[in-house]
């Protein structure tokens, strides 16, 4: 047992529920609700993609806002130079 590799996902599973980790790793039991687990995994992936898309759009919004501020300042400076 000393040469067995413990993966990071197993540490996460142990931190979440040590009993579930023990049942799976030591006793070899598999979850009976695999369809629900797969559905949850797919939902988390979808949500993660949505969060990444939101972050990308927010970055673009800040860039466009900065460009608008610069353009506004340039317009104000040009109008002040005429007066």
Secondary structure, DSSP 8 states (H G I E B T S, - for coil): -TT----HHHHHHHHH-HHHHHHHHTS----S-HHHHHHHHHHHHHHHHHHHHHHHHHHHHHHHHHHHHHHHHHHHHHHHHH-
